[in-house]
Amino acid sequence: MSSAIRAPTKAQFLIAFACDPGTVARESRNGPHDYFTHAFLKYIAVAQKIEDMMKLVSLELTRITSSKQRCWTNACLNQDVYL
């Protein structure tokens, strides 16, 4: 038996990171939130699939940082998840 901790096979998840692995998230000087949080809050209130929302967040983050940062997600979803 492996000593690694594994999520149950029925579990679904999406983990969102503010930046790609090996990079550092950029701080914003234009408000109380960093760039990722700004983009995330912009789209979280719109009813849509979480994968579609994260695509919009990534596009917004890339746009507002002039392509210096993009978010990264890791997901295991076997059905649509709406927020």
C-alpha positions as CSV (number, residue, x, y, z in Angstrom):
1,M,0.0,0.0,0.0
2,S,1.3,3.4,-0.9
3,S,2.0,6.0,1.8
4,A,0.9,8.8,-0.5
5,I,-2.4,10.5,0.4
6,R,-4.9,10.3,-2.4
7,A,-8.3,11.9,-2.7
8,P,-11.3,9.5,-2.9
9,T,-12.1,8.5,-6.5
10,K,-15.5,10.2,-6.3
11,A,-14.0,13.5,-5.2
12,Q,-14.0,16.5,-7.6
13,F,-11.7,19.5,-7.2
14,L,-10.2,22.5,-8.9
15,I,-7.2,24.2,-7.4
16,A,-6.3,27.6,-8.7
17,F,-3.0,29.2,-8.3
18,A,-2.2,32.9,-8.9
19,C,0.7,32.1,-11.2
20,D,2.5,29.4,-13.1
21,P,4.7,26.9,-11.2
22,G,8.1,28.3,-10.6
23,T,7.0,31.9,-11.0
24,V,6.0,34.6,-8.5
25,A,2.6,36.5,-8.5
26,R,2.9,40.2,-9.2
27,E,1.6,42.7,-6.7
28,S,-0.9,45.4,-7.9
29,R,-0.4,49.0,-7.0
30,N,-3.9,49.9,-8.2
31,G,-6.1,48.8,-5.3
32,P,-6.4,46.5,-2.3
33,H,-6.0,43.2,-4.3
34,D,-3.3,41.6,-6.2
35,Y,-3.8,41.0,-10.0
36,F,-5.1,37.5,-9.7
37,T,-7.6,38.3,-6.9
38,H,-8.8,41.3,-9.0
39,A,-9.4,39.1,-12.0
40,F,-11.0,36.3,-9.9
41,L,-13.4,38.7,-8.2
42,K,-14.4,40.2,-11.5
43,Y,-15.7,36.9,-12.8
44,I,-16.7,34.9,-9.7
45,A,-20.1,36.7,-9.5
46,V,-21.1,35.6,-13.0
47,A,-23.1,32.4,-13.1
48,Q,-21.0,30.0,-15.3
49,K,-19.0,26.8,-15.3
50,I,-15.9,27.0,-13.2
51,E,-13.7,26.0,-16.1
52,D,-15.1,28.8,-18.2
53,M,-14.7,31.3,-15.3
54,M,-11.0,30.3,-14.9
55,K,-10.4,30.8,-18.6
56,L,-11.7,34.3,-18.3
57,V,-9.7,34.9,-15.2
58,S,-6.5,33.7,-17.0
59,L,-7.2,36.0,-20.0
60,E,-7.9,39.0,-17.8
61,L,-4.8,38.3,-15.7
62,T,-2.6,38.0,-18.8
63,R,-4.1,41.2,-20.2
64,I,-3.7,43.4,-17.0
65,T,-0.1,42.2,-16.4
66,S,0.9,42.6,-20.1
67,S,1.5,38.8,-20.3
68,K,3.9,38.8,-17.3
69,Q,1.6,36.5,-15.2
70,R,-1.0,33.9,-15.8
71,C,-2.9,31.7,-13.4
72,W,-2.5,27.9,-13.3
73,T,-5.2,25.4,-12.4
74,N,-5.2,21.7,-11.5
75,A,-8.6,20.0,-11.8
76,C,-10.2,16.7,-11.5
77,L,-13.8,17.2,-12.5
78,N,-16.1,14.6,-14.0
79,Q,-19.1,16.9,-14.4
80,D,-19.9,20.6,-14.9
81,V,-19.5,22.7,-11.8
82,Y,-21.4,26.0,-11.8
83,L,-20.8,28.9,-9.4
